[in-house]
Amino acid sequence: MSGRFKFIGTGNARTVPVWGCHCRACERARQESRHQRGACSAVLEVDGFRVLIDAGQSDLCQRYLPADIDAILLTHYHMDHVMGLFHLRWGKNCEIPVYGPDDAQGCDDLFKHPGVLAFQPPMQAFETRSIGPIEVTALPLNHSKPTIGYSFLCPAQSTKVDGARRIAYLTDTLGLPTDTHDYLITHRPDIMALDCSHPPRPDPQNHNDLGLALKIIEAIQPPQAFLTHIGHELDNYFIEHPALPANVRLAEDGLELDLSHHAD
């Protein structure tokens, strides 16, 4: 198997730098582009099949050619996760299957005027579908709009079961539903990307704070965990408190993980 997982954007709805903000994290991001955070999204590519996970980047038509996107998976229909679809849909000479949660409202008129977007039947809780060479399972999350995370099982190059790679992508969420938590314990991912929008808070709302995110990671014990959907307050926190557990790091825009597996 040849594959890669790339964080396209790792910011929350405000992104980083925040317009009009002069905190240390925002000023740092203006001076050094590697600290900027765009709308939260990622790309998973396996054996040449490319899946875009969320579509909040407003310049998708400039980033990709029609042949570059084989499928789109949406976690939910908040604008910062679907904004790029509003222009992309008016393309021509292509059709892109789009998968997402069961949300009849969707976002604005995307369902009414989908253009080149071929919306598939909604993914149901813990339903598994084969999308290209990837086995995709929908994992319910806790958010203010119907939201699912995804567990990806990428094929092994050989028939050895341990050659497969599991990736969990879990944003936006406040904690995890019990059934999703139990699924991840049973199907432990090699790589987990997890919502962590805020520094430690006494009462986090709608998104994980650092304490809750680390508690989830400690329970599931993925070999590698990446915090994403990050706000400028969390970046400020880590300027002063840079330490994280050995298997945890902050995701960065453009960070690419090699998933390639070579049989013995």
N, C-alpha and C positions, 0 to 999 in steps of 0.2 A: 504494500500500500504506500502511495505517496500522498502526503497531505499537509495542510497547514491551517492554523487558526490565527486570525489576525483581528486585533481590536482596532476598529475604525474610529470609534469615538468612545470616550470613557467618562463624559461629564453628565451631570444631572440636567434638568430642564433649563437652568440658567446658563449652563456651560461655564468655562473658565478661559479668559477673564470675564468677570461679570461687568456688564455695561455700567459705567459710572462708579465702579467700586475701586478704591485705592488701597485695599488691604495688601499685605505682603505677598500673598499668593497671586493675586490678580496683577500686581505690578511685575512680579517675576515672570508671569506668563506673557505679559506684553513685551518683555525684554528678551525672553528665551522661548522660542516656539515649541520646544520639546515639553514645556510645562502647560501648554494649552490643552483644553479638553473640549471636544466637540460633542454633538448629540450621541447618546449611547447606542452603539451598534457594533456589529462584528461580521466577519466573513469566515465561513468554514469551506475549505476546498479539499476534496478527496478524489484522487485519481482523475483530476481535471474537471470534476463536477463542482460548481461553485454555488453556495447558498449564502444569501445575504440575510443576516439576522437583524431585524428592525431596519427602518428606513427613515430615520429622522434627519439625515444629512440632506440639506436643501439642494445640493449640487450633484445628485446622483447621475444626471444626464451628462455631466462633464467628467465625472469620475469613471464611468463605465460605458462600454459599447454594448449594444443589445446582446451580442453573443457572450458577453462576460458574465451574465446573471442567468443561472439555470432555474432558480427558485428563490422565493422570498418567504421568510418565516417571521411573523409578527408576534411579539409578546402580548401587545394590547394596542388599543386604538387612541391613546393619548397623542396629541399633536406632535410632541417632541420625538415620537417613535414612528410616525408615519408621514411627516411633512414632505419628504422627498418624493412620495408617490403622486402628489398632486400635479407635478410637472411630468414625471416619468410616464404616467398613464396615457399621455397624448402622443406617445411615440407611434411608429408605423413599422409594419413588416416583421412583427415579432409578437409572441405571446408568452407571458411569464406567469407560471402558477404561483399563487399567493396563499399561504396557510396562516391560520390565526385562531384565536379563541372564539367561543360561541358568544358573540356580541351583536345582536340585531341592529343596534344603533350605529355601530362602527364609528366612523369619523366623517362628519359633514356629508358630502355626496359621493364618496368613493364607491359605494356599492351601486348607486344609481347610474353613475357614469364611470365605469372601470377602465375604459379604453383597452390598452394592451394587457391589463392586469386580469388574470383568470383566477378569480377567487374560488378556492376549493371549499367543499363542505367543512364547517368548523371542526377543529380538533377537539375531541372530548377528553375529559380527565383520564389520564393514564392510557389513552389510546396510542398505539404504535403504528406508524406508517413507514413504508420504504419510500424514501425520496431520493431518487438516483441510487447511488451505492450506499447511502446512509440510512440507518434505522433510527427513526425519530420518535421519541415518546413525549407526550404533553404532560407537564407537571403543574398542577394548580398552585397559584401563589396568592398571597394576601395583599390586595391593593384596592384602590378606590374605584376601579373599573375592572371588568372581567379580564384576568391576566393569567397567562401560562408561561412557565419556563420550559426549557427543552433539555432532554437527555439525549445525547447523540452517541450511537454505537457505530464506530467506523470499522470497516472490514479489515481483517488481518491479511497480510500477503500470503501467509501459509494457513494451514487448517488448524494451527495451534490456537486454542481459545485465548491464551494469555497474550497473543499477538494483537488482539483487538484493543482499540482505544475508546474509552468512555469520556465524554465531555458533558458537563452540566452547565447550562447558562441560565442564571436565575436573577432576573431583574424585570420589573420593579416589585419589591416585596417588603413587608414588615414581618419578620420571623418567617416561619414556614408552616403550612398546614401539617397536621400530624401525619396524614397519609403520604404527603410528599417527603417529609422527613424520613419516614420509615422506608420509602422506596429508595432514597439515596443511601441509607444505611445498608440495604440489601444489595443495591446496584451501585456500589461506591465508585464515583468517577475518578479517573486519573487526573483530570483537570477540572476545576470548578471556578466559574466566574460568578461572583455574588454581589448583589446590591449592597453598597455601603455609602450612603449619601452624606452622613453626618459624623462629627466627632461624638464622643460619649455624651449622652443626654439622659436626664431622668425619665423622660416620657417621649420616646421617639414616635413620630406619626407617619404612617403611610410608607416609610422607607426605613431600612435598617440604619441604626447608628453603629459605631465601631464595636461597642461592647456586644451588641446582639449578633453582629456578623461574626465576630471571633468565637462566640459561643456556638453558633451553627457549625463553623468550620471545625472546632474542637470535637463536636459530636460526630461529624461525618468522617473526619480524618482523610481528606483527599491528599495525595502526595503533593499536589500543587494547587494553591488557591490564589485567585486574583480578585481584588476588590475593584468594583466598577460602579458606574452611575455616581460619580464623586462630585461633591460640591466644593466651592472655594473654602468653606469653613473647615472641611476635613484636610484640605491641602495646607491651610494655615496651621492646623493642629500638628501635622507631621513635620512642619518646619521646626517645631519645638520638641516633638516627641517622635523621633524617626524609627524607633524599635518596633518590630513586628515578629511574630513567631517564624521559625525557619522556613516553614512551608507556605508562608503568606507574603504577598507583595502587592503594592498598588499597581493596577494596570495603567498603561500609558497609551495614548493615541499612537497607532502605528506599530505597537508591539506585536511581533509575529512569533508563533510557536510552531516548531517543526514536529509534525505528527508522523513522519515517514517511519515505516517499519520494514526491516529487511529480514527475511527468513534465514535461519541457520543453514 
